[in-house]
Amino acid sequence: MSIEEQEAVVPPSRAAATGPVLVVEDLHVEYKLRKEKGRGKLVANAVDGVDLVVHAGETLAIVGESGSGKTSIANAVMRLVDATSGRILFEGQDLVPLRGKRLRAVRPRVQMIFQDPFESLDPRRTVLDTVMEPLVINKIGGSQEERRGKALAALERAGLTPPEKIGVRYTYELSGGQRQRVAIAAAMILEPALVVADEPVSMLDVSLRAGILRLMADLRDRLGVAYLFITHDLSLAWMFADRVAVVYLGRVVEEGHPVDLIGAPQHPYTQALVSVIPVPDISIAPERTVLTGEIPNPTAIPEGCRFHPRCPLYRELGEPAECRTSDPVLHVIDGATPTSSGEPARVACHHAGPRVDRAQPQTEEHPS
């Protein structure tokens, strides 16, 4: 699928670069596990020093394998789990120390779309009650009729028409795509500044995914909302995001413009992820890089570069000692494609280097 065809599916963000909505600084999230005989209490370092910036109207995709820490980052930003250390600045205010009323006052401006619309919606509620619930909880709207009007408008904006007929149905009566549109309508009714979308299309049929992403893109441009978009699929990130951050074992290892990350990935982990993206012409598909083993246990992060036990470049270079002893930090990539927000492309690798350009990925969505 060409770039022009992809843009017909999901138009890129047109928001001008502005100040950041979200700034994450040195975020750590630890989960204390049960005690193990002879070792004391184990601690899983799910997020281990993450820095992120998201601007108004921008979509930042966080990509990585299962167990890389993507959802823990999302939950920490939403304050569904407590950060062990670091700062989460939303519109300049640090969310980490907030509790009680001060935290509830911020919540209308930060909303979440969950992965599974079959579990995230209450089947005992009608669609209209589900979408109105954020207004009721936050005491927005002067009357029930005013809230009902806002909910009907949100349903129509989410492509659920006619809203009066959809609104009286129960969520269990809807299809998966319709349920996710209800979840999006409920998240957007408060017109938040930031929406955290955790794998919002992974539970949907392939035929429905493009429609949901088009809806999210349209709402982004209408409302100026910023997205923190969690996905394991680099081709979706390439199609939908303004910037992509690749996460491995709780840390960002590469960040930059989607075109660069797909066309010339710098980090060996990103190169491996890109190599398995389907392309329409197998004659130009690159050789696949199959990583050995799985992501290491977050209770025992390897010394030095955390990726080196699985890194093909480490083996190609003769297993240099630097990879085993020195933990690489993110540094700016010279000559990278500029992003609309002006954030630089970065990579954390002692021996990072680009691969030859490859064909654009074949995604599962097609223009309607």
C-alpha positions in Angstrom: 0.0 0.0 0.0 1.5 3.4 -1.0 1.8 6.4 1.3 -1.0 8.1 -0.6 -3.3 5.2 0.0 -2.4 5.0 3.6 -3.2 8.7 4.1 -6.6 8.0 2.6 -7.2 5.6 5.4 -6.0 7.8 8.3 -5.1 11.4 7.6 -2.0 12.7 9.4 -2.3 15.1 12.3 -2.6 18.7 11.1 -2.1 20.3 14.5 0.5 22.9 14.6 3.4 22.3 17.0 2.6 23.8 20.4 3.7 23.4 24.0 3.7 19.9 25.4 0.5 18.5 27.0 2.4 15.6 28.6 6.0 15.4 29.8 7.2 12.2 31.4 10.5 12.5 33.2 12.6 9.5 34.4 9.5 7.4 35.1 9.9 4.2 37.2 7.1 1.8 38.0 7.9 -1.2 40.2 5.7 -4.1 41.1 6.6 -5.9 44.4 6.2 -9.6 44.0 6.0 -12.4 46.5 9.1 -13.4 48.5 11.2 -16.1 47.0 13.0 -18.5 49.2 16.6 -17.3 49.8 16.1 -14.2 47.7 13.8 -12.0 49.7 11.0 -10.0 48.1 11.3 -9.7 44.3 10.7 -6.4 42.5 9.7 -6.2 38.8 11.0 -3.1 37.1 8.2 -2.7 34.6 9.1 0.9 33.7 12.8 1.7 34.2 13.6 5.4 33.5 11.2 6.5 30.6 11.2 10.1 29.2 8.4 11.1 26.9 6.9 14.3 25.5 3.4 14.6 23.8 2.3 17.9 22.2 -1.3 19.1 21.7 -2.9 17.5 18.7 -0.1 15.0 18.4 -0.1 11.2 18.4 2.8 9.5 20.1 2.8 5.7 19.6 4.5 3.4 22.1 5.5 0.1 20.4 7.0 -3.1 21.8 6.6 -6.7 22.4 4.3 -8.1 25.2 6.1 -7.5 28.5 8.0 -4.5 27.3 6.2 -2.1 29.7 3.8 -0.3 27.3 0.7 -0.8 29.4 2.5 0.1 32.6 3.5 3.4 31.1 -0.1 4.0 30.1 -1.5 3.1 33.5 1.0 5.3 35.3 0.1 8.3 33.1 -3.6 7.6 33.9 -2.7 7.2 37.6 -4.2 3.7 37.6 -0.9 2.5 39.1 1.4 4.6 41.2 4.8 5.7 39.9 7.7 4.6 42.1 9.6 7.7 41.1 9.8 10.3 38.4 7.4 13.0 37.2 4.3 13.0 35.0 3.6 16.6 34.0 0.2 17.1 32.5 -0.3 20.7 31.3 2.5 21.6 33.7 1.1 19.9 36.8 2.9 16.9 38.3 0.3 14.1 38.6 2.5 11.8 40.7 1.8 13.4 44.1 -1.9 14.1 43.5 -4.5 12.4 45.6 -8.2 12.7 46.3 -10.0 15.8 45.1 -6.9 17.2 43.4 -6.5 14.1 41.3 -10.2 14.0 40.5 -10.1 17.6 39.3 -7.6 16.6 36.6 -9.2 13.4 35.4 -11.8 15.0 33.0 -8.8 16.3 31.0 -7.1 12.9 30.7 -9.2 10.0 29.4 -8.5 6.4 28.4 -9.7 4.0 25.7 -9.2 0.4 26.8 -8.2 -2.5 24.7 -11.3 -4.7 25.2 -14.7 -3.1 24.6 -16.4 -6.3 25.7 -14.9 -5.9 29.2 -14.7 -2.1 29.6 -18.4 -1.4 29.1 -21.1 -2.3 31.7 -23.7 -4.6 30.0 -26.3 -3.5 32.5 -26.3 0.1 31.2 -27.8 1.5 28.0 -25.5 3.2 25.5 -26.9 6.6 26.4 -26.3 6.0 30.1 -22.7 4.8 29.4 -21.9 7.9 27.4 -23.5 10.3 29.9 -21.8 8.7 32.9 -18.6 10.9 32.7 -20.8 14.0 32.7 -22.7 12.7 35.8 -19.5 11.8 37.7 -17.9 15.1 37.0 -21.1 17.1 37.6 -21.1 18.6 34.1 -24.4 19.7 32.5 -27.1 21.6 34.3 -29.8 19.1 33.8 -30.5 15.5 32.6 -31.9 16.8 29.3 -28.7 18.8 28.7 -26.5 15.8 29.4 -28.7 13.7 27.2 -28.2 16.2 24.4 -24.4 16.1 24.8 -24.5 12.3 24.8 -26.5 12.1 21.6 -24.1 14.6 19.9 -21.1 12.5 21.1 -22.7 9.3 19.7 -23.4 11.0 16.3 -19.8 12.3 16.3 -18.6 8.8 16.9 -20.5 7.5 13.9 -23.3 5.8 15.8 -26.4 6.9 14.0 -29.2 7.4 14.5 -28.1 8.2 18.0 -31.6 8.1 19.5 -32.1 4.5 18.4 -28.5 3.4 19.3 -28.8 5.2 22.7 -31.6 3.0 24.0 -29.8 -0.2 23.3 -27.7 -2.1 25.9 -24.0 -2.4 25.2 -24.1 -6.2 25.0 -26.5 -5.9 22.0 -23.8 -4.1 19.9 -21.0 -5.4 17.8 -17.4 -5.1 18.8 -16.8 -2.1 16.5 -19.9 -0.4 17.8 -18.9 -1.0 21.4 -15.5 0.6 20.8 -17.2 3.6 19.2 -19.3 3.9 22.4 -16.1 3.8 24.5 -14.6 6.5 22.3 -17.7 8.6 22.5 -17.6 8.3 26.4 -14.0 9.3 26.4 -14.4 12.3 24.1 -17.6 13.7 25.6 -15.5 15.6 28.2 -13.3 17.0 25.3 -10.0 16.0 27.1 -6.6 17.3 26.2 -5.0 13.8 26.3 -6.4 10.4 25.5 -4.4 7.2 26.4 -5.5 4.5 23.9 -4.3 1.1 24.9 -4.4 -1.2 21.9 -7.7 0.3 20.8 -8.2 -1.9 17.7 -6.4 -5.1 18.6 -9.6 -6.8 19.7 -11.5 -5.9 16.5 -11.9 -7.6 13.2 -9.6 -6.5 10.5 -12.4 -5.0 8.5 -13.3 -2.6 11.4 -9.9 -1.3 12.4 -9.5 1.3 9.6 -12.9 2.9 10.5 -12.0 3.2 14.2 -8.6 4.7 13.4 -10.3 7.2 10.9 -12.7 8.2 13.7 -9.8 8.8 16.2 -7.9 10.8 13.6 -11.0 12.9 12.8 -11.6 13.6 16.5 -7.9 14.5 16.9 -8.2 17.1 14.3 -11.6 18.4 15.4 -10.9 18.7 19.1 -7.1 19.1 19.1 -6.8 16.1 21.4 -3.4 14.4 21.9 -3.1 10.6 21.9 -0.7 8.3 23.7 -1.3 5.3 21.4 -0.2 1.9 22.8 0.3 -0.8 20.2 2.4 -3.9 19.4 1.9 -3.3 15.6 4.6 -1.0 14.0 2.6 -0.8 10.8 -0.4 0.8 12.7 2.0 3.2 14.4 3.5 4.1 11.0 0.0 4.8 9.6 -1.5 6.7 12.6 1.2 8.3 14.7 3.2 11.5 14.3 6.1 10.0 16.4 6.9 6.5 17.6 8.8 5.4 20.7 10.0 1.8 20.7 10.1 0.3 24.2 12.1 -2.6 25.4 12.2 -4.0 28.9 10.8 -0.8 30.5 12.9 1.7 28.6 12.7 3.7 25.3 15.4 2.4 23.0 14.5 4.5 19.9 12.2 7.4 19.1 11.5 9.3 16.0 9.4 10.0 12.9 7.5 6.8 11.7 9.0 7.1 8.2 12.5 6.8 9.6 11.7 4.1 12.1 10.2 1.9 9.3 12.5 3.0 6.5 15.9 3.1 8.3 15.6 1.8 11.8 18.7 2.5 13.9 18.4 0.2 17.0 18.8 -3.6 16.4 15.5 -4.2 18.3 13.6 -1.8 16.0 15.3 -3.5 13.0 14.0 -6.8 14.2 10.5 -5.5 14.7 10.5 -3.9 11.2 11.8 -7.0 9.5 8.7 -9.0 10.3 6.2 -6.4 9.0 4.4 -7.9 6.0 5.1 -6.2 2.6 3.0 -6.7 -0.6 5.9 -7.8 -2.7 7.9 -10.6 -1.2 10.8 -10.1 -3.7 11.7 -6.8 -2.0 11.0 -8.0 1.6 14.1 -7.9 3.8 15.5 -10.9 5.5 13.7 -11.5 8.7 15.5 -11.1 12.0 14.2 -13.7 14.5 15.2 -12.8 18.0 16.3 -15.6 20.3 14.4 -16.2 23.4 11.9 -13.8 25.1 12.2 -10.5 26.9 14.1 -11.1 30.1 12.4 -11.2 33.4 12.0 -7.6 34.7 13.1 -8.9 38.1 16.6 -9.6 36.7 17.4 -7.0 34.0 20.7 -7.8 32.3 23.8 -5.8 33.0 25.0 -3.2 30.5 22.6 -3.0 27.5 19.5 -4.7 28.4 19.0 -6.0 24.9 22.4 -7.5 24.4 21.5 -11.1 25.3 19.1 -11.2 22.3 20.9 -8.7 20.0 22.0 -10.0 16.6 24.4 -7.0 16.2 26.1 -7.8 19.5 26.9 -11.3 18.1 27.9 -9.9 14.7 30.4 -7.6 16.3 32.0 -10.4 18.3 30.3 -9.6 21.6 32.0 -6.4 22.5 32.5 -5.9 26.3 30.9 -2.4 26.1 27.5 -3.9 25.5 27.8 -6.1 28.6 29.1 -3.5 30.9 27.8 -0.1 29.8 24.1 0.9 29.8 23.5 3.1 26.7 21.6 6.3 26.9 19.4 8.0 24.4 21.3 10.3 22.0 20.0 12.4 19.1 20.1 10.9 15.6 21.6 13.4 13.1 19.8 14.0 9.9 16.5 12.4 11.0 13.2 13.5 9.5 11.8 16.4 11.5 8.5 15.9 13.3 5.7 18.5 13.5 6.4 19.0 17.2 10.1 19.5 16.7 11.1 16.7 19.0 14.4 15.1 18.0 14.9 11.5 16.9 16.9 9.5 19.5 18.4 6.0 19.9 20.0 4.2 22.8 22.7 1.9 21.4 26.5 1.8 21.4 26.7 0.7 17.8 23.4 1.9 16.2 23.3 2.2 12.5 20.7 2.4 9.7 19.7 -0.5 7.5 18.9 0.0 3.8 15.5 1.6 3.0 12.7 -0.9 2.7 9.2 -0.9 1.2 6.4 0.6 3.2 4.6 -1.9 5.3 1.4 -3.7 4.2 -1.2 -3.0 6.9 -4.4 -4.9 7.4 -6.6 -1.9 6.7 -7.7 -0.8 3.2 -9.3 2.4 1.9 -13.1 2.3 1.8 
